[in-house]
Amino acid sequence: MGLNEIIILVVSGIFVGFINTLSGGGSVITLSLLLILGLPANIANGTNRISIFFQTLSSVTSFTKQKMFTSLRPLWLGIPATIGSVLGALTAVDVSERTIEIAMAVAMVIMVFFLFYKPDKWLKENPDMLSKPLRWWQLLIFFFVGFYGGFIQVGIGYFLLMSLVLGVGYDLVKANAVKNLIVFLYAIFALLVFVIDGQVNYLYGLILSAGSIIGALIASYLAVKKGAGFIRAVILVSVILTILQVSGLVDFSAIIQDLL
């Protein structure tokens, strides 16, 4: 591995850690980069989980210090999501690239709709919903969101944000904190599966994680300090970038390859 590869892995990790903490879709970039660097698709997928684990660990630690978790509700939401993710991972024997593109396109359209449709719903929490015990249908939603995360993973951040804001009642800032906690919980099990199967490149994964930790810490700090409006802007930008990549209008993979 040359110096250029190390620099690009670290810089990409910072960028992806930042956008994944505040929104989602960063795995499109990291998976493309790892494939360009010569890793097989299954190894790239497993190696990317190291970065996801460390960036969510960093962001959750930061959000905890900023007192964003004040109840056990996020953990209760994380249980069905984790169960769903394990079942989703076991189901995902062979997912075609076209399936991922379609899933990403659907996630982007839904996310853009909710960003512009009554945006005040993203800026304010719903105290009435939060004051009530969790209902079975809310747990079921997170089971299916977790299943999607285990099955495909790409774009899971968008679905978690929508579920936490519209289905549970969190404002966008707290939803981001809880989203990272849920992803961290099921990322532990996903990473273990890939480690046991020997589908992880530890060198690439740890270098990528070094950058993602920095990006996650910066993002988690700014999320609390800047508020929901800032998060909404970052989500919009990351959605646009993801749409450009998925639609083929801009090939970020080719740009990265040129840098190498």
N, C-alpha and C positions, 0 to 999 in steps of 0.2 A: 504493500500500500504506500503510495506516494504522498507528498505533502499536499498536493492539490486535492486529492481525495479526502484527506483528513479535514482540510479547511472547509470544503463543500459540505461534508457530513455535519460538522459542528454548526456552520451557518444555517444550513437547512433545518437542523434540529432546533435552533433558536426560533426561527420563523414558524415552524410547525408547532412547537410547544406553545408559542404565543397564541396562534389562531385556534388551536385545539382547546386551549383553556377557556377562551372567550366564546368560541362558536363550535366549529368542527370542520371536517373535510381534509385535514392535514395529511391523513394517511394516503391520499391520492399522490401527494408529492413524495413522501418518504418511500412508498412502495415503488414508484417509478424510479427514484434515485437508486435504490438497492438493486433493482433489476438492471439498470444501466451499468452498475459497478460489477455485474457479472453473477449475482446470486440467482439461483433457481427460484421460481415463483414461490414454492412452499417454504424455502429457507428465508426468502425475503419477508414473507408473511409472519413467520415465527420471530425473525430478528426485529421486526417493527414492534412486536409486543413488548420487547425490553424497553424501548423508548416510551411507549404508552404507559407502562408500569411506573417508570421513574418520573415522567412528567406529571402524572396524576398524583403520585406520592408527594412530589414537591408542592403542587398547587393545593392539595388537601391540607398539607402541613401549614402553608401560608394562610389559607382560609380559616383554619382552626385558631391560629394565633390572632387573627382579626375578628374572632368570635362570631363567625358566620353560622356555626352549628350550635343551636341552642336547645335542641330536643333530639329524641331518638327516632323521629319520623324518617329522616333520610336513610337510616339503617334498615327500617322496616320496608322502605321502598327498594332498597338494594337487594333484599333477600329474593323476591320473585324475579328481579332482573338478573341476578346471578344464576338462579336455577334455569331461567330461560336461555341465558347465554351458553350454558353447558350443553343443553339440549340442541341449541342452534348449531354449535360447533360440531357436535356428533352427527348432525344431519347434513352438514355442508361437506359432502364427499368431493364434489367437483362443481364449482361455480364458474360458469363461463364469463369471459370479459364482458360480453353483451349484457348479461344479467346484471352485473355490477353497474354498467352504464345506465341501464333503465332504472335501477333502484336509485342511483344518484340523481338522475333527472327528476324523478318523482319527488324525492326529498327536497330538491332545490325549488321546484315549483310551489310545493306546500309551504316551505319556509318563507319564500318571497311574498306569498299571499298574506301570511300572518304578520309579516313585517310592516305591510302597508295597510292592512285591514284593521281599523281601530287600534292603532299603535299604543294607545293608553293602556290597553290590556297587558302590554309587555312592561310597562313602567310602574304599575301599581300592583301590590299584592291583593289577594282576596281574603280578608280576615275571617269572613264567615266560613269559607271553605276550610281554612287552616285550623279553625277552632273546633271542627268536628273530627271524630275518629275516622281513620282511613276506612273506606268502603271496599267491598270485594272487587268492584269493577275497576277501582284505581289500582289495586294490586295486580289485576289481570292485565291492565294496560302495560305495566312495567314488566310483566312476564313476557309479553309479546315484543316489547321494545328490546328487552334483553335477548330474546331469541333472534331478533334481527341483528343485534350486535354480534352475537356468536356466529351467526350464519354468514354475514357479509362484512360487518364492522364499518365499512366506509359510509360516512354520513350519519353515524349513530348519534353524534352530538346534537344535530338538528332535531331529531325525533325526541331525544331526552329533554331538550329545552322546551319544546312544544308541550310535552306531557307534563312537565313540572309546572309550567306557567298556567296552562289552560285546564289541566286535569287535577292539579293539586292546589294551586292558588298562590304559588311563590311569585315574587317579583323577579325580574330578569337577573338582578345581581345575586340573590340567594339561589335562584335556579342554577346559575353557573357553578356556584360552590357545590350544591348538591349533585349536579351532573358529574362533576369531577370525582366526587366521592363514590358514586355508583359505578363509574367506569373503573375506578381503582379497585373496587371490590371484585368485579368480575374479571378484570385484567390479570389478577393474581392466578386465578384458575386457568385462564386461557394460556398464560405464559407457561404454567406447569405442564400443560398438555404438550406444547411444542418442545419444551425442554426434555420431557420424557421420551418423545419421539425423535430426538436428536435433530430437530429442524431449526436450530438457532446458530447464527454466527455471532459469537460473543464479542469479538473485537469490533466489528461494524456496529453492533447494537449498543455497546457501551460508549463508543465515540459519538454516535448519534444522540445517545441519552445525555451526554455532557451538555450539548447545545440545548436539548429540549428542556432540561431542568432550568437553565437560565431563562428561556422564553416563558416557561410556566410561572416562574417566580415573578417576573416582570408583569405578566398578564394578570395574575391573581391580585397583585398589589394595585394595579391600575383599575381593575374591575370594581374594587371597593371604593377607591378614591374618586374615580371619575363618574361612576354610576351607570344607570341603565342606558342612557342616551349614547354613551361611549361604546358600550357593549353592542348595542343595536347597530351602530355604524360599522364596527368590526365585523359583525355577522354579515351585513350587507356586502361589504368588500370581499369577504372570503367566499360568499355564495357566488358572486359574480366571477371571481377567479376560477372557482370550481366548475361553473357552467362553461366558461371559455375552454377549460381543459377537456371536459367530458364531450362537448360538442365538436371539438377538433378545430375551433377557431384559432386557438393558441396552443402550441405544443410545448409545454414547459419541460417535458422530458428532453426534447431536442435542444432546448436552451441549456439545460444542465450538461448534456452530452458535449456541446460545443465548448463549455467551460473546462471540461476535462481534457 
